[in-house]
Amino acid sequence: MSSRASTSAALGAASALLMVTACAAATSSGTTSSPGSAVPAAVTTTDPDAGAPPGAEVLGRPAVGEPFKLTIGSSDEARPDESEITVEDVTCGEPLDPKVLAHTADSMGEPTQNPTPESGKQFCVVAMEVLNVGKSEANWFVDDTVTLNVDDTAYSQSQTDAAYAGEYADYWSDQGESGPSYGLNPGSKGPAHAIFQIPEADEPTTLWFASSDWLEGPTGPEPGYLVQLRDTGRS
């Protein structure tokens, strides 16, 4: 066989080997990306701070039923307001408590009304217990300090929602269980409620509690707690 024929045969064999290797690689790649294969963990993880104001210091991530302490400065620096708050329940997609509405109607001498949320939205009622663990009487309000979050979208109480929450506070006060909006002495505790409106198709994921009288101060967002909602109360 001539040297030219030998060279041609060698090139042909090399080409065939390359084709076999390429096919094997394609088959292997196709198997790796087939349905049911593992997905990298990074693809399925979410931001653990979603719901907190961007740049805010997260002091803790308690669960529903797990108490946490808010320390809020007051005019008496030696006696800051210190409240231990426990989120007991978050219920979405249901009407407001009829007992509260009836109580409000009776006190105003008007027929019982059944408030409805904005079009395309649902009520979410947050029930809490607040204990004064400070050294003086303290008031605590949800307004401008708490948001209900769907991932990284934060919802605050509207003026109407705050009025509904006030009706809850009045009802429980008349039942002998005054809450923090009325003022609690050291060692005393009482119920508190917050009402938010979020889109009907959404479920809340967290609550943000600012450790201040407002969500954002002159130097930026206030630190706070990001409560993880493991049970939103929806069926």
N, C-alpha and C positions, 0 to 999 in steps of 0.2 A: 504494500500500500504506500502511495506517495506521501510525502510530508504534508502536502496540501489537503489530502483526503483525511489524514489523521487529525489535522487541526480542525476540520469541519465536523468530524465525528465528536471530538471533545467538546466543541461549542454547543453541539446539539444536546449532548448529555447534560451539560451545565444548564442549558435553558429548560430542559425537562425538569431538572431538580428544583430550579427556582419556581416553576409553575406549581409543583407539588407542595413546596413549602408555603407559597402564597395561599393556596387553597386551604391548607391545614390551618393557617393563621386566621383566615376568614371564617372557617367553621368554628374555631375556638372562640373568636370574638362574638359570633352570633349566639353561641351557647351562653356566654357570660351575660349578655344583655337580654336574654329571653325572659318572658314573664315569670314571676315567682323568684327571681334572683334577689340577693340581698341588696338593700339600699343603704348607702353610707349614713351613719347616725346624724351627721351634720345637716343632712337634707331635711330631717324630720324634727329637729329641735327648734324651740321658739325662744325668744328673748325672755329671760326670767324677770326682767324689769319692765316688761310691756304693761302699760297702765300707769306707771309712775311718770310724773312730769319730766320731760327730758332734762337731764342734768341734776335731778334731785337725788339726795342721799337717801338710800333705802335703809331704814333702821332695823327692819325685820320683815319677815314674810309669814305671819301667823295664818293658821287655818281657821275655818269656821269653828266656833266653840273654844278657841284658844285665846286667852286674854293677853292684851298688850298694854303698855303704859304710855300715855301721852303726857308730856311735860310741856306746859305752855307758860311762858313768862308773864308776869303781872306787874303792876305798879310797885308791889312789895317784892323786891328781888329775893328776899330771904324766904318768901313763901310762894313759890310758883304754883300755878294750878296743876295738879297731878291727878289724872283720871285713868283708871283701869277699865278698858273697853273690851267687851266680848261681843262679837257678831254672832247672834244666835241663829238667824235664818234670813234667807233672801228668797222671796216669792215673786215670781213674774207671771204675767198673763192672766191674772185673776182680778176681779173687782176689788175696790177698797173695802175694808172691814165694815159690814153693815151696822154693827154695834156702834162704831165710831160715828158713822153718818147719822144714825138715829139719835144719838146723843147730841150731836151738833144741831140737828133739826129741832129737837125738843128745847134746847137752850135758847134757840133763836125764835121759837114759835112759828116755824115754817115747816111745810111738808118735807119728808125725807127725800133727798135727791141722790141720784146715782151718777157720780162724775164719770166721764168717759175720757180716755186719753186722746191725744192728737191723732189725726188720721194716719194710719199706717204704723202707729206705735202702741206700746203696751206699758202698763204700770209695773214697776218693780218696787216692792216694799221691803226695806231692810230693817229688821228688828235687832236691837242691841240692848245690852245691859251695861250701865255705867256706874262704877264705884269710885267715890272720891277717896283717893289714897294720899291726899295732900294734908296740909296743916291748917287750912282755912276753908271757908265756904267757897265753892267754885261753880261757875256756870260753864256749860259747854254747848255749842250749837253746831249743827251739821252745815249750815249755810256757809259757803265759800271755803270750806275746809275738807269736804269729802266729795269724791267722784266715784261713780259706778262705771266700770270699764268693760268694753268688749274688745279684747286684745289691746291695741294701742289707741283706741278711740275712747275718750273720756266724756261722760255725761254728768252734768251738775244739776242740782235742783233748780227748776224754774221758780219764778215768784209764785205761780199757782201751785206747784208741787210743794213748796215750802208752807203754803197755807194749809194744804191737806195734812202735812206732817204736824203742823201746829194743832190741828183738830185731834190727832192721835194723842198728843201731849196733854191736851185738855181733858180728853176722855179718861186717860189713866190717872191723871191728877185727881179727878173726881172719884175715882175708885180707891183713893188713898195711896197711890203709888206715883208720887211726883218724880219727874225725871230731871235731868241736868239742866234743861232750859229754864226750870224754875229755881235752880240753885240747890246744891247738895252740900250738907255739912260733912266734915271728915268722918269717914267710916260709914256713911250712908250711901245707898245705891238706889237706882231707879231705872225704869225702861226709857228707851229712846227709839224713835223711828225716823227713817228717811225715805223719801219717795222720789223715784226717778222715772223718766220715760225714755225707753229705747225702742228701736225698730222691732216690729212683731216677729220677724224671722231670726232675731239675734238672741243669744244667751250670754249673760255677763260672765266674765272670767275672773275679775279681781275688783277690789275696792281700794281706793287710795285715801288714807287718813293723814292729813298734814299735821305735823306737830307744831301748830301755830294757830293764830286766829284767821289766817288766810292761806291760800294755796301758794302764792308767790309774794315775796317781800321785795324791798328795794334792791337787794343784791342778787335776786334770782329765786328759783323755786325753793320752798321750804322743805326740810327733811320730813320723812314720814314713814308710814307702814303700808305695805302692799298686802292686803288680805287675800288669800287664795280661796276661791269659791269652789269647793268640791261638790257641794249640793245646792243647786239654785232653787230647789223646791218645785221645779216643773215636773209634770208627769210625762 
